[in-house]
Amino acid sequence: MRVFLTGGSGFVGQHLIRRLRSEGHEVVALARSAASAQKVTDAGAEPARGDLLDLTGGGDSTAPPAWLDHLHGVDAVVHAAARMEFWGDDAGFLADNHEPAVALHAAAAAAKVSRFVLISAAGVSTGTQRATEVDETTDNGTPLIAYCRVKLATENALRAAATPGMTLVVLRPPFIWGAGMNIAETAADAAEGRFVWIDGGRRTVDFIHVGNLAEAVLLSLTCGDHGAPYYVTDGNPMPVRDLFTALLATQGVDVSACRSVPRAVAVPLAALVDGGARLFRRSTPPPLTNWLVAFLSRDRVYDISAARTALGYRPRIGFDAGLRDMENLAGRSHADTA
């Protein structure tokens, strides 16, 4: 198959390119800069220079962008690009994420692309929905942050669009981890004593290795029901403490002795700090937010039965193997800078 990919120069995108290429697929990846073009080329894709904002009037020209020509002759579009931040207002994410996704989806349908895979987020059900285990039939409630509210709005808009001949598949991954993930800031905070557990880190969280997400995308190119969302995880939920102790250990940071704050203290404190930052229109997140506390202090597991059945999804990369890859990459990075 010939696949058009957005977000190819990012952490997830580069893994997607390599996985798709390993299965013999051709990949054309949108790249908005020379540096991004080099990254997707190095990963094995053909770069298509352009910007998603070109589709919504955010570029330098009102004419249809030339890179849309690449959609003709591709079998599938995988939309992985997004501004992912846990802070900000809805308007910004609507402009940066929602509107370009809707426009790309429409352009793909017009170009007779047969399949569109949207990488959404499991966080679309994190907010007023507080169930400890959710699946695709669970009511999403109202997502807690703008990024996830807009992701849900995008899912709904694409499902509602009339695109005869093009199948839409929606993937909902939770926390994505693996070699190459951006964990440096968290490691630095931990190394300087700014890392704190909530309730001792005993709450259960779910997550997915980037290689397993790539597997789900690969399967979505030929499987999945039109418009259906699928939660995809490693199928191995564990306490927050176990997850982040292991991840940070690959960076040479020990958080086993970090202090803990009770949830009963963290929740109202986060509400105060978060609310104050929003009141004063702070452009960057405060050190404690409602989203961070929700992630660290709520038990949440995603049932992946639907992905197993409809996509044939099975996690391929286990936790220990993923950690070894992170350790190996960290070791090479240290050697390169020595």
N, C-alpha and C positions, 0 to 999 in steps of 0.2 A: 504493500500500500504506500501511497504518497500522503504524508501528513504535514499539515501546516500547524506550527506551534507558536504560541505567544509565551513570553516569559522564559525563553530558552536560555538566557544568560544567567539566570538565577540558580540558587541552590537546588530547587526542585527541577527546574527546566533542564539543567545540564545532565542530571540523572535520567530524566525522561529521554533525552536525545540518545544517550548511550544505550539505554535499554531498548528503545525502538530500533536503533541501528543494529543492535546485536541480533534482532529477530529478522533482519533483512529489509526493514522498512526504510523508505527515503523520507528525510525530514527537511522541511524548509522552515526556518525559524526567524521570526520578526526580530530585528535588532535596531535600536534607535541610535546607536553610536558606534564608532569604529571599535571601541573597546568591547562592546557587546557582540559585535560581529565577529571579532577574533575569538571570543569565548565559545560562541556556538559553532564556529568553524573547527576549533580545537576539539569540541565534543563530538563532531562528526556530522553536523548539519550544514545545509546551504543557507547562508544568511540572506535575508530580504530586508534591506535598509528601509526603516520607516518607524512611525510612532502610532500607537493606538489612538492618541488624541487627534490625529489627522482625520479620524472618522467623525469627530463631533465638533469640528471647527476650532479645535485647540491648537492646530498646527499653523503653518505659514501660508497655506493656500486653501481656497474654498473649493477647488476642483477635487474630484475623487482621487485619493492617493494612488500613485502608480503601483505600490506594492500589492494592491488588491488584485492585480492581474495574476498573482501567484495562487489565488484561490481557484482559478480555473484549472481543472485537471488534477486537483487533490481529492483524495477519498474521504479525508476526515480533517476536522479542525480540533485541536486540543487547546483550550483557552486556560492557560495557567497563570498568566500575568495578572497582577493586582498590587495595588499599594496596600501592604499589610501593616497596620499599626493598631495598637490597642487604645489609641487616644485620637480625638478629633470629632468633628461634627458630621452629621449626615450629609450636608450639602457638599462637602469636600469629597467624600467617598462616592456620592452619586456622580459627580463630575469626573472623577479619576477612574472609577471602577465600573459603575453601573452603566452609564451612557455608552462608553466604548464597547462594553460586552454586548449590549443590545444591538448596537450598530454592526459589530462584527458578525453576530449571529444572523442578522438580516442579510448582510453581504454574502455570507457563506451559502445561505438558502438561494439567493439570486444566482450564485455561481454553480448551483446544482451539486453542492457538496452533499454527500449522503449521510454524514454523521458529524455531530458536534458534541464534544465532551467538555463539560464545564467542571473545573475544579472549584468547588465551593468550600464550605467549612463546617465541621461538626458544631462549631459555636453558634450556628443559627438556632440551636435549641438550648443555649445557655443564657439564662435570664430569669424570666418569670417561671419557666419550666424547671422544676427542681427535682424531678424524678431521679433516682439513683441509677436507673437503667432505662435507656430509650432506644426505640427503633424507628423505622420510617413511618409507622402508623401513629406515633406519639405526637400529640399537638405540640407545635414548636414554641408556643407562647410568644413573648416579646423578647428578642435578643437584648443582651445587656449593653452592648457597645455598638457604635455606629458601623464599624467594619462589618459586623455580623448582621446587623439589621439590613444593610445594603446588600450583602450577599444573599439574604433571603429574598429581598425584593427582586434581585436579578434572576434567581431561580424561578420565581413566579412569573416574571415578565417573559422569560424565554419559553416557559411552558405554555403561556397564553398566546404566543405568536403563531400565526398560521404559516407553517413551513412544510407543505406537502412534499414528501420525498426525502426529507431530512430528519433523522432520528436524533433526539436530544438525550444524553445521559449525564446525570449529575452525580459527582462523587463528593462525599462529605468526610474528609480526613480530619482528625483531631490534631493534637500537637505532633509536628513532623520532626523527626530526629535522624541523625546519621552523620557520617563523615562529611565535613564541609559545612555543617550547620553553624549558624552564628551564635556561639555560646560564649564568646570572649567577654562581653560585658557582664554576664552573670558570674563568670569565673573571676573577673576582677573584683566584683562586689563581694564575693565570698572570700577571696584572698585578703580583702581589706576589712573584713568583719561586718559587712553590711548585709549579709545573707541571714534571713530569719525563717524558721519553720512556723507553720500555724498548726496548732494541736499536735505538735511533735512530728508533723509530716505523715500522719497515719491515714489520711484520706486517700481513697482509691482514685487513680486517674487512668485515662486511656490515651493511647498514642499510636503512631505508625512510623515505621522506618521508611525513609525516602525510597528505598528500593522496593518495598512492598507497595507503596503508592504507585510507583512506576509500573509494577505488575498489574495493578487495578486499572490503570490507564490503558495498558496494552490490551487487556481483556475487553475493555469498553469499546474498543474499535470495532468489535464484531458482535458483542453481546450486550444485553441490557434492554429493558423496555423503555419506549419513548416517554420522556418526561419524568421517569422514575429517579428518585434520589437514592443513593446507596451509601450508608456509613461503611467506611473501610478503616480497619485498625490492624494492629499486630495480633489481636486476639489474645493479648497477654497483659491485662490491666494489673497494676500493682500500686502499692502505697507511694505517694509523692516522694517520701524520703528515700525509698529504694531506687526510684528512677533517677532523681537528681544527684544522689550520692554517687551513683555509678557514672552518670554522664560527666560530672565535674571531675571525677577521679581520672578520666581520660585526659584531662587538661592539667593534671598534677595538683588539683585542689582538693583538700579534705574538708568536708562540711559536717562530718559526724558529730562534732562538738558544738555546732552552732546553736544559739539559743532559740527558744520557742516561745510563741505568744498564743494564748488561748483564743479560739475563734470568737468567743464572747467579747473579747477586747478588740480583736482585729476588725470585725465587721463594722461596729460603729465608728471606729477610728478612721477606717478607709472611707466611710460615707462622709465624714467631716472633711477629710483632706481632699477627696475627690470632688465633693461638692464645692468646696472653696476654690479649687483650681478652675473649675468650670465657670463659677461666678465671675472670676476675674479674667476669664478667657485666656487662660494660660495655653501657649502654643505647644508646649511639651508636657508629657505626663509627670505628675508628682511621684515621689518614691513609693507611695502606697495608693492603689486604686481599687475601685470596686471589682474590676475585672480580675486583677491579680488575686485578691482575696477569694473571689468565687472559684477561681481555678485551683487554688491551694487548699481550700477548706470545705469543698463539697465533694462527696463521693459521686463519681459519674463514670458509667460504663456504657459503651455503644454496642448494641447487638448487631453482628455482621452476618446474620443468617441470610438476609436477602441478597447480599453480595455473593455469598457462597453459592446460593441457588441460581440466581439469574446471571451472574458473571462467571461463575466457576472459580471465584477468587479463593486462593489459599495463601496465607502469608508464607513467603519463601525464605526470608531472612530472620533468623532468631535474634534474641536480645544479646547473647554473648558474642555472636559473630559480628553484629553491628558495633558493639563496643570495641572489639579488636580492630575493626577498620578505623574507628575514631582514634584509637591509641596509635596505630601505625601512621596515620596522617599527622597526628600531633608530633610524633617522633621525627618524621621527615621534615616537618616545618622547623623544629628546633635545630635539626642538623643543618638546614639551609641557612639559618641565621647565625650559626655558631662561627 
